[in-house]
Structure formats: structure tokens, C-alpha cells
Amino acid sequence: MGVAGATILLIEVLKRLRPRWPNLLIGVAAASVVVALAGLPVETIHTRFGDLPRLLPAPSMPVLSLATVTAALPWAISFTLLGAIESLLSAMVADGMTGTQHRSNAELVAQGVANVGSALFGGFCVTGTIARTATNVRAGSQGPVSGMLHALFVLAFMLIAAPLAGYIPLAALAGVLAIVAWNMIEKDEFKALVFSSRGDAMVLIVTFALVVFRDLTEGIIVGFALGGLVFIRHMSEMTRIERHDVSTDTETPDPQGRDVVVYRLRGAVFFGAVARLGSVLDRIAQWPRAVVVDFSNVPLVDSTGAHMVVTLAQKLRRHEAQLYVAGAAIEVRRALHAQGLHEPLARFLPDVAEALAVAARNQDESLAG
């Protein structure tokens, strides 16, 4: 059994016999003492990285120029996005382990302030780390003060006991990380996601494989992109358009004849669903004199979806027909207006019943004229 295996065994034994003891700290300390006293040929922090610094460097401002800022800006944006994603992911893992709810704005603002402050002392950009967060939670932390104390302990350890940290075997740290990684995996949810849907299973398995066999950053980027595609697919599948038969509806007036058709939209009208919705609307038979589109169950319309509605109104206008938009929420109407859907190109009514009544009056006036 190697140092990593012995460390894992000691930690697990302490967890069962003395669950309130700091088993991770004891495991690392015991492994360090055994390696040092026995003179085992094991690589330690000192042999790999040399002596650890015992003082913070003096604060200093970087040299700023337009060329420097321009060259660093793309990397800064990339680090900002990746840092935000990883920090929020770390917070979500902590929420799942503790049953609490993090505050996203507080997480991101604190991370930004910390990175600005650490840069004055020569520090690198960092994020909320899943492994260290999970380790802290497993050690018994219950609030944000534990994170502050963790930082103070690291600072105190650097100032006082930096030479002792050099004796810590890297294999012992590997054993700690193995335990933390195993404990932070939510096995039941992993299994449920794999069997819930093919899209979710693909995102989970690809992200898991990239993180384990490639790199955490690559796994987050690819998983985020795949998750976005799966979300778009799910949203487009939830969007529906149905033709409503006015002649069988006793709650709305029938403006006589096939000159009025009613379509009911359900779900978000966005670029992922526009092709399918547009093909249905393009097949309106015999170009009726009026088309009523019910938007009462549409929570969102993006610019592409709004442009589709404008195109429909323009086609109807060329055939001397009228489009009636019924039940649209304020946000939906704002999106439609932004794309140029105004009266008389389209009429906005509060509900389908009133739209049908207005369409009937307009047809009567047209026939009378």
C-alpha cells in the first residue's frame, strides 16, 4: 500500500471511529511524519517546488498602457467568464452538500474584489474551487466565516509554518483529493441524469470525461455549450402552434365563414422554433381575410420570432388581409413593436374573443361598403 492508499485508509477509519475529528488534517499530518521519520523516497512539496515563501511581496501597481490593456483584454474577458462559471458551479456544489442557497451576486462581486486585491501582491486570478470548497464542507464548515478563517489559516501557516509544509507528501494530498472527489459526487443524481434523457446524459458524460481525462476548464466550456444546445432543443420542442376551430367554440363569436382563422401559440417564440412555426403559418389556406394569433400563452418573443410575425403581417397585408395579435404580454408587445409591428399592419387586442368581434365588425363594414 502506497502513501496515498495509507492516507485514504487512515482518513476513512477516523471518519467512522471519530467523525468529529479533523480526519483530513490528521491524515495529511500523519503521512508527513511517517515519510519524514522513515526517510521514504516520496516526492514532497519541498522536493517538487522548493522552499515556500514566508512573507507576502510588497504591493505594487502594474505598468498600464493602451497596448498592454488591448493585449490583455481578450484573456481578461475569458478568465472572467470561466471564473464566474466555475465559482457559481462551486457554490452550487456547496449548496447541494449543505442544503443552503448561495447568493450569486455576492459570490461574483467578492471574487472580483479578491482578484483585484491579490493582483497588487503579484497574485494570479483565481476562482471558487470545487475541491477546496467540498473539503471545507466535509470538514464541518457551516457558513461563510469558515472561508474567511480558511484564508487566515493559510496566511498564518505561510508566515509561521511554511518550512513544515514542505514535508507534506504529494501522494498524501492526492489521497485527500481522491476522498473529496468521491464524496462530492452525487451518485443517485448522476444515475438519474443518465437515465432521464439522452440530451442530459450526453452533457453529463461528455463533461465528466473531459474533466477527468482532459482539463476542468475544457470540461466546463464544452459542457456549458452542450447544455445550451440541449436547452434550446427542449425549448423549441415545447413551443406549439395550434389552429383553433372557431365554429365549435361557444365562448367566442363566429364571424361567419372561412374568412377568419385563429392560431394559438404556446411557449417561447425564439430562433430555435421559428422554422417550424413559420412553416405552419405559411400554409394558411386560401389567404383568409383575417388571421388571429393568440399570444396569451407566450412568455417570450426574441427578435427572430418577432420578425417572423412581422413577415406574416406583411404577407397578409399584400393579400388585403389583417393580422390580429391577441393577449400579448407587455414584454411580448415591446419585442414585436421593436421589429416594426405597429398598427395598421397589425391590430393588438386583449383577448381572442375581442379580436374575433373586431374582425367580424370590420368584415361587416367591408361588405356594407
C-alpha positions as a Markdown table, in Angstrom:
| # | Residue | x | y | z |
|---|---|---|---|---|
| 1 | Met | 0.0 | 0.0 | 0.0 |
| 2 | Gly | 1.4 | 3.4 | -1.0 |
| 3 | Val | 1.3 | 6.7 | 0.8 |
| 4 | Ala | -1.9 | 7.7 | -0.9 |
| 5 | Gly | -3.6 | 4.5 | 0.0 |
| 6 | Ala | -2.5 | 4.6 | 3.6 |
| 7 | Thr | -3.7 | 8.2 | 3.9 |
| 8 | Ile | -7.1 | 7.3 | 2.5 |
| 9 | Leu | -7.4 | 4.3 | 4.8 |
| 10 | Leu | -6.5 | 6.4 | 7.9 |
| 11 | Ile | -9.0 | 9.1 | 6.9 |
| 12 | Glu | -11.8 | 6.6 | 6.4 |
| 13 | Val | -11.1 | 4.9 | 9.7 |
| 14 | Leu | -11.1 | 8.2 | 11.6 |
| 15 | Lys | -14.3 | 9.2 | 9.9 |
| 16 | Arg | -16.0 | 6.1 | 11.3 |
| 17 | Leu | -14.4 | 6.0 | 14.7 |
| 18 | Arg | -14.1 | 9.7 | 15.4 |
| 19 | Pro | -16.4 | 11.5 | 13.0 |
| 20 | Arg | -16.0 | 14.9 | 14.6 |
| 21 | Trp | -12.2 | 14.9 | 14.4 |
| 22 | Pro | -10.5 | 16.7 | 11.5 |
| 23 | Asn | -9.7 | 13.4 | 9.8 |
| 24 | Leu | -8.3 | 15.1 | 6.6 |
| 25 | Leu | -5.8 | 17.2 | 8.6 |
| 26 | Ile | -4.8 | 14.3 | 10.7 |
| 27 | Gly | -4.3 | 12.0 | 7.7 |
| 28 | Val | -2.0 | 14.5 | 6.0 |
| 29 | Ala | 0.0 | 15.2 | 9.1 |
| 30 | Ala | 0.4 | 11.5 | 9.9 |
| 31 | Ala | 1.6 | 10.8 | 6.4 |
| 32 | Ser | 4.1 | 13.7 | 6.6 |
| 33 | Val | 5.5 | 12.5 | 9.9 |
| 34 | Val | 5.9 | 8.9 | 8.7 |
| 35 | Val | 7.6 | 9.9 | 5.4 |
| 36 | Ala | 10.0 | 12.2 | 7.2 |
| 37 | Leu | 11.0 | 9.8 | 10.0 |
| 38 | Ala | 11.2 | 6.8 | 7.8 |
| 39 | Gly | 13.0 | 8.6 | 5.0 |
| 40 | Leu | 10.7 | 7.1 | 2.4 |
| 41 | Pro | 11.6 | 8.1 | -1.2 |
| 42 | Val | 8.4 | 10.0 | -1.7 |
| 43 | Glu | 8.1 | 13.4 | -3.5 |
| 44 | Thr | 7.1 | 16.2 | -1.2 |
| 45 | Ile | 6.2 | 19.8 | -1.7 |
| 46 | His | 9.7 | 20.9 | -0.9 |
| 47 | Thr | 11.3 | 18.4 | -3.4 |
| 48 | Arg | 8.9 | 19.5 | -6.2 |
| 49 | Phe | 8.6 | 23.2 | -5.6 |
| 50 | Gly | 11.4 | 24.2 | -3.3 |
| 51 | Asp | 11.1 | 26.4 | -0.2 |
| 52 | Leu | 7.7 | 28.1 | 0.2 |
| 53 | Pro | 7.7 | 31.9 | 0.7 |
| 54 | Arg | 7.2 | 33.1 | 4.2 |
| 55 | Leu | 6.3 | 36.7 | 3.5 |
| 56 | Leu | 3.9 | 38.5 | 1.2 |
| 57 | Pro | 5.6 | 40.5 | -1.6 |
| 58 | Ala | 5.3 | 44.3 | -1.4 |
| 59 | Pro | 2.2 | 45.7 | -3.2 |
| 60 | Ser | 2.8 | 47.3 | -6.5 |
| 61 | Met | 0.8 | 48.7 | -9.4 |
| 62 | Pro | 1.3 | 47.1 | -12.8 |
| 63 | Val | 2.6 | 49.2 | -15.7 |
| 64 | Leu | -0.5 | 50.2 | -17.6 |
| 65 | Ser | -0.6 | 51.3 | -21.3 |
| 66 | Leu | -3.0 | 51.1 | -24.1 |
| 67 | Ala | -1.0 | 48.4 | -25.8 |
| 68 | Thr | -0.9 | 46.3 | -22.6 |
| 69 | Val | -4.6 | 46.7 | -21.9 |
| 70 | Thr | -5.5 | 45.8 | -25.5 |
| 71 | Ala | -3.3 | 42.7 | -25.5 |
| 72 | Ala | -4.7 | 41.5 | -22.1 |
| 73 | Leu | -8.4 | 42.3 | -22.7 |
| 74 | Pro | -9.4 | 39.1 | -24.6 |
| 75 | Trp | -7.7 | 37.0 | -21.9 |
| 76 | Ala | -9.3 | 39.1 | -19.2 |
| 77 | Ile | -12.8 | 38.5 | -20.6 |
| 78 | Ser | -12.1 | 34.8 | -21.0 |
| 79 | Phe | -10.9 | 34.5 | -17.4 |
| 80 | Thr | -13.8 | 36.5 | -16.2 |
| 81 | Leu | -16.4 | 34.2 | -17.9 |
| 82 | Leu | -14.6 | 31.0 | -16.9 |
| 83 | Gly | -14.1 | 32.3 | -13.3 |
| 84 | Ala | -17.7 | 33.2 | -13.0 |
| 85 | Ile | -18.9 | 29.8 | -14.3 |
| 86 | Glu | -16.6 | 27.8 | -12.1 |
| 87 | Ser | -17.3 | 29.9 | -9.0 |
| 88 | Leu | -21.1 | 29.5 | -9.4 |
| 89 | Leu | -20.6 | 25.8 | -10.1 |
| 90 | Ser | -18.6 | 25.5 | -6.9 |
| 91 | Ala | -21.3 | 27.4 | -5.0 |
| 92 | Met | -24.0 | 25.1 | -6.4 |
| 93 | Val | -21.9 | 22.0 | -5.3 |
| 94 | Ala | -21.7 | 23.6 | -1.8 |
| 95 | Asp | -25.5 | 24.2 | -1.8 |
| 96 | Gly | -26.1 | 20.5 | -2.6 |
| 97 | Met | -23.8 | 19.4 | 0.2 |
| 98 | Thr | -25.1 | 21.8 | 2.8 |
| 99 | Gly | -28.7 | 22.4 | 1.8 |
| 100 | Thr | -28.3 | 26.1 | 1.7 |
| 101 | Gln | -28.8 | 28.7 | -1.1 |
| 102 | His | -25.9 | 30.9 | -2.2 |
| 103 | Arg | -26.2 | 34.5 | -3.5 |
| 104 | Ser | -24.8 | 34.7 | -7.0 |
| 105 | Asn | -24.1 | 38.4 | -7.0 |
| 106 | Ala | -22.2 | 38.3 | -3.7 |
| 107 | Glu | -20.1 | 35.4 | -5.0 |
| 108 | Leu | -19.1 | 37.2 | -8.2 |
| 109 | Val | -18.5 | 40.6 | -6.6 |
| 110 | Ala | -16.4 | 39.1 | -3.8 |
| 111 | Gln | -14.4 | 37.1 | -6.3 |
| 112 | Gly | -13.7 | 40.2 | -8.4 |
| 113 | Val | -12.6 | 42.3 | -5.4 |
| 114 | Ala | -10.4 | 39.5 | -4.2 |
| 115 | Asn | -8.7 | 39.1 | -7.6 |
| 116 | Val | -8.1 | 42.9 | -7.9 |
| 117 | Gly | -6.6 | 42.9 | -4.4 |
| 118 | Ser | -4.4 | 39.8 | -4.9 |
| 119 | Ala | -3.1 | 41.2 | -8.1 |
| 120 | Leu | -1.5 | 44.1 | -6.2 |
| 121 | Phe | 0.6 | 41.5 | -4.4 |
| 122 | Gly | 1.6 | 39.5 | -7.5 |
| 123 | Gly | -1.3 | 37.0 | -7.2 |
| 124 | Phe | -2.9 | 35.1 | -10.0 |
| 125 | Cys | -6.6 | 35.2 | -11.0 |
| 126 | Val | -8.5 | 32.5 | -9.0 |
| 127 | Thr | -12.0 | 31.2 | -8.8 |
| 128 | Gly | -14.1 | 29.4 | -6.3 |
| 129 | Thr | -12.6 | 25.9 | -6.3 |
| 130 | Ile | -14.8 | 22.9 | -6.1 |
| 131 | Ala | -12.3 | 20.6 | -4.4 |
| 132 | Arg | -11.3 | 23.0 | -1.6 |
| 133 | Thr | -14.9 | 24.1 | -1.1 |
| 134 | Ala | -16.1 | 20.5 | -0.8 |
| 135 | Thr | -13.1 | 19.8 | 1.6 |
| 136 | Asn | -14.2 | 22.7 | 3.8 |
| 137 | Val | -17.8 | 21.5 | 3.9 |
| 138 | Arg | -16.8 | 17.9 | 4.6 |
| 139 | Ala | -14.6 | 19.2 | 7.5 |
| 140 | Gly | -17.7 | 20.6 | 9.1 |
| 141 | Ser | -17.9 | 24.3 | 8.0 |
| 142 | Gln | -21.4 | 25.8 | 8.1 |
| 143 | Gly | -21.1 | 29.4 | 6.9 |
| 144 | Pro | -19.1 | 32.0 | 5.0 |
| 145 | Val | -17.0 | 32.7 | 8.1 |
| 146 | Ser | -15.3 | 29.3 | 7.6 |
| 147 | Gly | -14.0 | 30.5 | 4.2 |
| 148 | Met | -12.5 | 33.6 | 5.8 |
| 149 | Leu | -10.9 | 31.5 | 8.6 |
| 150 | His | -9.5 | 29.2 | 5.9 |
| 151 | Ala | -7.8 | 32.2 | 4.3 |
| 152 | Leu | -6.4 | 33.3 | 7.6 |
| 153 | Phe | -5.2 | 29.8 | 8.4 |
| 154 | Val | -3.4 | 29.6 | 5.1 |
| 155 | Leu | -1.8 | 33.0 | 5.7 |
| 156 | Ala | -0.8 | 32.0 | 9.3 |
| 157 | Phe | 0.6 | 28.7 | 8.0 |
| 158 | Met | 2.7 | 30.5 | 5.4 |
| 159 | Leu | 4.1 | 33.0 | 7.9 |
| 160 | Ile | 4.8 | 30.6 | 10.7 |
| 161 | Ala | 4.9 | 27.0 | 9.5 |
| 162 | Ala | 5.9 | 27.3 | 5.8 |
| 163 | Pro | 9.0 | 25.1 | 6.3 |
| 164 | Leu | 6.8 | 22.3 | 7.8 |
| 165 | Ala | 4.5 | 22.4 | 4.7 |
| 166 | Gly | 7.5 | 21.3 | 2.6 |
| 167 | Tyr | 7.4 | 17.9 | 4.3 |
| 168 | Ile | 3.8 | 17.1 | 3.1 |
| 169 | Pro | 4.0 | 14.3 | 0.5 |
| 170 | Leu | 2.2 | 14.9 | -2.7 |
| 171 | Ala | 0.8 | 11.4 | -2.6 |
| 172 | Ala | -0.9 | 12.3 | 0.7 |
| 173 | Leu | -2.5 | 15.3 | -1.0 |
| 174 | Ala | -3.6 | 13.0 | -3.8 |
| 175 | Gly | -5.3 | 10.7 | -1.3 |
| 176 | Val | -7.2 | 13.7 | 0.2 |
| 177 | Leu | -8.3 | 14.8 | -3.2 |
| 178 | Ala | -9.5 | 11.3 | -4.1 |
| 179 | Ile | -11.7 | 11.2 | -1.0 |
| 180 | Val | -13.0 | 14.6 | -1.6 |
| 181 | Ala | -13.8 | 13.8 | -5.2 |
| 182 | Trp | -15.6 | 10.6 | -4.3 |
| 183 | Asn | -17.6 | 12.3 | -1.5 |
| 184 | Met | -18.7 | 15.2 | -3.7 |
| 185 | Ile | -20.1 | 13.0 | -6.4 |
| 186 | Glu | -23.9 | 12.8 | -6.0 |
| 187 | Lys | -24.2 | 9.2 | -7.2 |
| 188 | Asp | -28.0 | 9.0 | -7.2 |
| 189 | Glu | -28.4 | 12.2 | -9.2 |
| 190 | Phe | -25.7 | 11.0 | -11.6 |
| 191 | Lys | -27.6 | 7.9 | -12.2 |
| 192 | Ala | -30.9 | 9.7 | -12.5 |
| 193 | Leu | -29.5 | 12.2 | -15.1 |
| 194 | Val | -28.0 | 9.4 | -17.2 |
| 195 | Phe | -31.4 | 7.7 | -17.5 |
| 196 | Ser | -33.6 | 10.8 | -17.6 |
| 197 | Ser | -33.0 | 11.9 | -21.2 |
| 198 | Arg | -30.5 | 11.4 | -23.9 |
| 199 | Gly | -29.6 | 15.1 | -24.0 |
| 200 | Asp | -28.9 | 15.4 | -20.3 |
| 201 | Ala | -26.9 | 12.1 | -20.4 |
| 202 | Met | -24.8 | 13.4 | -23.3 |
| 203 | Val | -24.0 | 16.6 | -21.5 |
| 204 | Leu | -23.2 | 14.8 | -18.2 |
| 205 | Ile | -21.0 | 12.1 | -19.7 |
| 206 | Val | -19.0 | 14.4 | -22.1 |
| 207 | Thr | -18.4 | 16.9 | -19.3 |
| 208 | Phe | -17.4 | 14.2 | -16.8 |
| 209 | Ala | -15.0 | 12.6 | -19.3 |
| 210 | Leu | -13.3 | 15.9 | -20.3 |
| 211 | Val | -12.9 | 16.9 | -16.6 |
| 212 | Val | -11.4 | 13.6 | -15.6 |
| 213 | Phe | -9.2 | 12.9 | -18.7 |
| 214 | Arg | -8.5 | 16.3 | -20.1 |
| 215 | Asp | -9.0 | 19.5 | -18.1 |
| 216 | Leu | -11.5 | 21.2 | -15.8 |
| 217 | Thr | -11.7 | 24.4 | -18.0 |
| 218 | Glu | -12.3 | 22.4 | -21.2 |
| 219 | Gly | -15.0 | 20.3 | -19.5 |
| 220 | Ile | -16.8 | 23.5 | -18.2 |
| 221 | Ile | -16.7 | 25.2 | -21.7 |
| 222 | Val | -17.8 | 22.1 | -23.6 |
| 223 | Gly | -20.4 | 21.2 | -21.0 |
| 224 | Phe | -21.8 | 24.7 | -21.0 |
| 225 | Ala | -22.0 | 24.8 | -24.8 |
| 226 | Leu | -23.7 | 21.4 | -25.0 |
| 227 | Gly | -26.1 | 22.3 | -22.2 |
| 228 | Gly | -27.1 | 25.4 | -24.1 |
| 229 | Leu | -27.8 | 23.4 | -27.2 |
| 230 | Val | -29.9 | 20.9 | -25.3 |
| 231 | Phe | -31.8 | 23.7 | -23.6 |
| 232 | Ile | -32.6 | 25.3 | -27.0 |
| 233 | Arg | -33.8 | 21.9 | -28.3 |
| 234 | His | -36.0 | 21.4 | -25.3 |
| 235 | Met | -37.5 | 24.9 | -25.5 |
| 236 | Ser | -38.2 | 24.5 | -29.3 |
| 237 | Glu | -39.9 | 21.2 | -28.6 |
| 238 | Met | -42.1 | 22.9 | -26.0 |
| 239 | Thr | -43.3 | 25.6 | -28.5 |
| 240 | Arg | -46.6 | 24.7 | -30.1 |
| 241 | Ile | -48.9 | 26.3 | -32.7 |
| 242 | Glu | -52.5 | 25.0 | -33.0 |
| 243 | Arg | -55.2 | 26.1 | -35.3 |
| 244 | His | -58.4 | 26.8 | -33.4 |
| 245 | Asp | -61.8 | 26.0 | -34.9 |
| 246 | Val | -64.0 | 29.0 | -34.2 |
| 247 | Ser | -67.2 | 27.2 | -35.3 |
| 248 | Thr | -67.0 | 24.8 | -32.4 |
| 249 | Asp | -66.2 | 27.5 | -29.8 |
| 250 | Thr | -69.3 | 28.6 | -27.9 |
| 251 | Glu | -67.4 | 31.3 | -25.9 |
| 252 | Thr | -66.3 | 33.4 | -28.9 |
| 253 | Pro | -68.4 | 34.8 | -31.7 |
| 254 | Asp | -68.2 | 33.2 | -35.1 |
| 255 | Pro | -67.6 | 36.0 | -37.7 |
| 256 | Gln | -69.3 | 33.7 | -40.3 |
| 257 | Gly | -67.3 | 31.9 | -42.9 |
| 258 | Arg | -63.8 | 30.8 | -43.5 |
| 259 | Asp | -62.6 | 34.4 | -43.7 |
| 260 | Val | -61.1 | 34.3 | -40.2 |
| 261 | Val | -58.7 | 31.7 | -38.8 |
| 262 | Val | -57.3 | 31.6 | -35.2 |
| 263 | Tyr | -53.9 | 30.2 | -34.2 |
| 264 | Arg | -52.9 | 29.7 | -30.6 |
| 265 | Leu | -49.2 | 29.8 | -29.8 |
| 266 | Arg | -47.7 | 28.1 | -26.7 |
| 267 | Gly | -44.2 | 28.5 | -25.4 |
| 268 | Ala | -41.3 | 30.8 | -26.3 |
| 269 | Val | -41.2 | 32.1 | -29.8 |
| 270 | Phe | -37.5 | 32.3 | -30.5 |
| 271 | Phe | -35.0 | 31.4 | -33.1 |
| 272 | Gly | -34.9 | 27.7 | -32.2 |
| 273 | Ala | -38.6 | 27.3 | -33.0 |
| 274 | Val | -39.1 | 29.9 | -35.8 |
| 275 | Ala | -38.5 | 27.5 | -38.7 |
| 276 | Arg | -41.3 | 25.1 | -37.5 |
| 277 | Leu | -43.7 | 27.8 | -36.6 |
| 278 | Gly | -43.1 | 29.7 | -39.8 |
| 279 | Ser | -43.8 | 26.7 | -42.0 |
| 280 | Val | -47.2 | 26.2 | -40.3 |
| 281 | Leu | -48.1 | 29.9 | -40.7 |
| 282 | Asp | -47.0 | 29.8 | -44.4 |
| 283 | Arg | -49.6 | 27.1 | -45.1 |
| 284 | Ile | -52.6 | 29.2 | -44.2 |
| 285 | Ala | -55.2 | 28.0 | -46.8 |
| 286 | Gln | -56.8 | 30.4 | -49.3 |
| 287 | Trp | -55.4 | 33.5 | -47.6 |
| 288 | Pro | -58.3 | 34.4 | -45.3 |
| 289 | Arg | -59.4 | 38.0 | -44.7 |
| 290 | Ala | -58.3 | 37.9 | -41.1 |
| 291 | Val | -55.8 | 35.9 | -39.0 |
| 292 | Val | -56.0 | 36.0 | -35.2 |
| 293 | Val | -52.8 | 34.8 | -33.4 |
| 294 | Asp | -53.3 | 34.2 | -29.7 |
| 295 | Phe | -50.2 | 35.1 | -27.7 |
| 296 | Ser | -51.7 | 34.7 | -24.2 |
| 297 | Asn | -49.5 | 31.6 | -23.5 |
| 298 | Val | -46.3 | 33.1 | -25.0 |
| 299 | Pro | -43.8 | 34.3 | -22.3 |
| 300 | Leu | -41.0 | 35.3 | -24.6 |
| 301 | Val | -40.5 | 36.5 | -28.2 |
| 302 | Asp | -37.0 | 37.2 | -29.4 |
| 303 | Ser | -36.1 | 39.3 | -32.4 |
| 304 | Thr | -36.2 | 36.4 | -34.8 |
| 305 | Gly | -39.6 | 35.3 | -33.6 |
| 306 | Ala | -40.9 | 38.9 | -33.8 |
| 307 | His | -39.5 | 39.2 | -37.4 |
| 308 | Met | -41.5 | 36.1 | -38.3 |
| 309 | Val | -44.7 | 37.7 | -37.1 |
| 310 | Val | -43.9 | 40.9 | -39.0 |
| 311 | Thr | -43.3 | 38.9 | -42.2 |
| 312 | Leu | -46.7 | 37.2 | -41.7 |
| 313 | Ala | -48.4 | 40.5 | -41.3 |
| 314 | Gln | -46.8 | 41.9 | -44.4 |
| 315 | Lys | -47.9 | 38.9 | -46.4 |
| 316 | Leu | -51.4 | 39.2 | -45.2 |
| 317 | Arg | -51.3 | 42.9 | -46.0 |
| 318 | Arg | -50.3 | 42.2 | -49.6 |
| 319 | His | -53.4 | 39.9 | -49.9 |
| 320 | Glu | -55.6 | 42.6 | -48.3 |
| 321 | Ala | -56.0 | 40.7 | -45.1 |
| 322 | Gln | -55.5 | 41.8 | -41.5 |
| 323 | Leu | -53.4 | 40.3 | -38.6 |
| 324 | Tyr | -54.8 | 40.4 | -35.1 |
| 325 | Val | -52.5 | 39.9 | -32.1 |
| 326 | Ala | -54.5 | 38.8 | -29.1 |
| 327 | Gly | -53.5 | 38.5 | -25.4 |
| 328 | Ala | -49.8 | 39.6 | -25.8 |
| 329 | Ala | -48.0 | 40.5 | -22.6 |
| 330 | Ile | -46.2 | 43.8 | -22.3 |
| 331 | Glu | -42.8 | 42.3 | -22.9 |
| 332 | Val | -44.1 | 40.4 | -26.0 |
| 333 | Arg | -45.7 | 43.6 | -27.4 |
| 334 | Arg | -42.5 | 45.5 | -26.8 |
| 335 | Ala | -40.5 | 42.9 | -28.8 |
| 336 | Leu | -43.0 | 43.0 | -31.6 |
| 337 | His | -43.0 | 46.8 | -31.7 |
| 338 | Ala | -39.2 | 46.8 | -31.9 |
| 339 | Gln | -39.3 | 44.8 | -35.1 |
| 340 | Gly | -41.9 | 47.2 | -36.7 |
| 341 | Leu | -45.2 | 45.5 | -36.0 |
| 342 | His | -47.5 | 48.6 | -35.5 |
| 343 | Glu | -51.0 | 49.5 | -36.5 |
| 344 | Pro | -52.4 | 49.3 | -39.1 |
| 345 | Leu | -50.0 | 46.4 | -40.0 |
| 346 | Ala | -51.5 | 44.5 | -37.1 |
| 347 | Arg | -54.2 | 45.1 | -34.5 |
| 348 | Phe | -53.5 | 44.4 | -30.8 |
| 349 | Leu | -56.4 | 43.2 | -28.8 |
| 350 | Pro | -56.6 | 42.0 | -25.2 |
| 351 | Asp | -58.1 | 38.5 | -26.0 |
| 352 | Val | -59.3 | 36.2 | -28.8 |
| 353 | Ala | -62.9 | 37.0 | -28.2 |
| 354 | Glu | -62.5 | 40.7 | -28.7 |
| 355 | Ala | -60.2 | 40.1 | -31.7 |
| 356 | Leu | -62.9 | 38.0 | -33.4 |
| 357 | Ala | -65.5 | 40.6 | -32.6 |
| 358 | Val | -63.4 | 43.3 | -34.2 |
| 359 | Ala | -62.7 | 41.1 | -37.2 |
| 360 | Ala | -66.5 | 40.5 | -37.6 |
| 361 | Arg | -67.3 | 44.2 | -37.5 |
| 362 | Asn | -64.6 | 45.0 | -40.0 |
| 363 | Gln | -65.9 | 42.4 | -42.4 |
| 364 | Asp | -69.5 | 43.7 | -42.0 |
| 365 | Glu | -68.3 | 47.2 | -42.7 |
| 366 | Ser | -66.4 | 46.0 | -45.7 |
| 367 | Leu | -69.4 | 44.2 | -47.1 |
| 368 | Ala | -71.7 | 47.2 | -46.4 |
| 369 | Gly | -69.2 | 49.5 | -48.2 |
